[in-house]
Amino acid sequence: MNFQSLVLLIGTNPLPNYVVAKYFSDTNNDLLNIFMIHSGGNANQSSTREYAENIERVLKKNKPDTNLNFKYVSLNDIENQKSNVNDLNSAFDEVSID
C-alpha cells in the first residue's frame, strides 16, 4: 500500500508517531509529505510542536537524503471542536491528500 501523505497527531508521547513515520518513510517510496498536527501553546495547554520538530530532526538525521516535506498544523484551542475543524480546514484547503 503506497500513499503520498501521512498525517500524524502529535501528543505528549511522540514515540508512536516516530515509529510510524520511520516505518513508512523507510518502506513507502511514494511518501512525499508528513503532516504534523500538534497543539498550539496557550494559557490552558502546552504546545506539542517541539515533539513534532524532534521527530522531523531525527528522521532527517537518520536519512539525510530524504525528500520528505514536513508540514506543521497547529490546533490553537484543542478544547474547542469548531476551532479545531477551522484549523484543519485551513491547513488542508491548499493541499491534496493522497
Phi, psi and omega in degrees: 000114179246143180212163185261339184230137177240131180247124181241138175260109187272118176249201183279352173245095186281352185302312179301322178294320178297314181300315180296313181297318179297313181301308184289328178290333178276331188251344184245101182289344179275350183295123181244324188233138170239116178267126180252102177272121185224161177279143173273153181275140172204190184297333185258352184209151175269150177280143174251013180299321181301322177297317179297316179297323178294321177299313179300314182301315181291318178298317179291326179293319181283339182218073188296339181269014183294145176256015182293141173258127178256125182238134183255132178236116182265129171265109189287333179217090188295344179273355184247105185301316181297318178298319179297316179298316179297317179298316181291317178300317179298319182289324186261354177302322185270358188235142174265124178263122178254000000 
